[in-house]
Amino acid sequence: MISRLPLALPLSVFRDDEPVVQSHPLLEGARPPLFSHTGCWDLNGIVRKAPNLAAAGFRVIFGELDPQWNLLAREMAMIWFNPRHPAVLARGLHLPPDPMAPHTVSQRIGNLRALRAYGVSRQLPQWVGDWSDDDFKTYIEHRCGQGEAASAIGHVHVIKTLHRFRGTLADGGLARDPWPDTSTNAVVKVPTVPAVKTPAVQPGTWFPLVRAAWTYIHEFGPDILRALDCWRRLRTDARPLVTAEAEPRFEAWLADPASRVPVHHVTGKPTINWQLLTYLIGVESRRMNFFAQHRAGLTRRAAAEQLVADGRFRTGLIDGLREVTRPDGGTGPWHDSLQPSELWVECLALRNACYIFVAALSMMRDCENGAELHLMQHSAGSKYA
């Protein structure tokens, strides 16, 4: 039996030792994948990724494609990443100068892999350049049948790109466009400007929302950050002490007239927050149960409960919270119990308020062009996360 060796792949215009990212700003110390890497181009840690994007979206995967399709996919990705590459311009392909975003390239190569899988399942010619126009049209009808027509736009774009890039691709791409003189959106009958699915926020809702966001930032924010700093100091200063070391600390804390026992929000009889009290005396609460239900622990509990009975208790980590006017016309602190369990909720609310307020004043969109919003939110929150 005579076995035939596979034909050698045609020579690409891109060198194997070329980095695949030449048009994006690189992160410090980044080492981009090379064009010769046939499995996956992982751009995490290579170029900046907005916090609202998943790490998986920055991986361009080729591994499951056979060699001919693999080279095709790598060449298309290389062109999208480097539209003004000298080899691309030399072949007469003039594209807009801005490189395609990594997660978009990842999606497009995913569309190409889906096209190849469809061809295998339908026993179409091994090489995409040998497919008929009807093969592509049937494929798009198949994609539209899988979901909304808009979801097939990316697949149409890839097919049209196979024709547009034909002069630069090693195997020539498609000799003709299956939908000549027809836009990508028109192929699947989707308007270029899609209908807005999310209704506009009415002024009666929007302006109170912005005012509430500013209130959280300007009025409550300083208290939230002050309480968070206090909680961090307590955790940093706490030590994993043995009982013999912790006991003198507790006695000294009891003797201090300024000491007040932390209690949960008063809804009747105050309930002591034993974990926070353990931190207040400088003991790492996760390493020992200083107020356990044994003889010595019950004695300590009784001492703390006596302070509560004497009125020496507090409901928050800090004092001097911002005074507000309440719905009943009275005044008082804006929060009744700013303790660790409530603090993380308030930090999240403050972070969301910052996001809403910046979005409102900057008019930035929550999308790829507005990813700076997520980056600012992430950077601002990282200090107090």
PyMOL commands that set and color helices and strands:
alter all, ss='L'
color gray80, all
select helices_A, chain A and resi 55-58+67-81+86-90+102-121+128-130+133-145+149-164+184-187+203-237+243-255+274-280+295-309+340-362+368-382
alter helices_A, ss='H'
color red, helices_A
select strands_A, chain A and resi 40-42+59-61+261-262+313-314+323-325+331-333
alter strands_A, ss='S'
color yellow, strands_A
deselect
rebuild
show_as cartoon
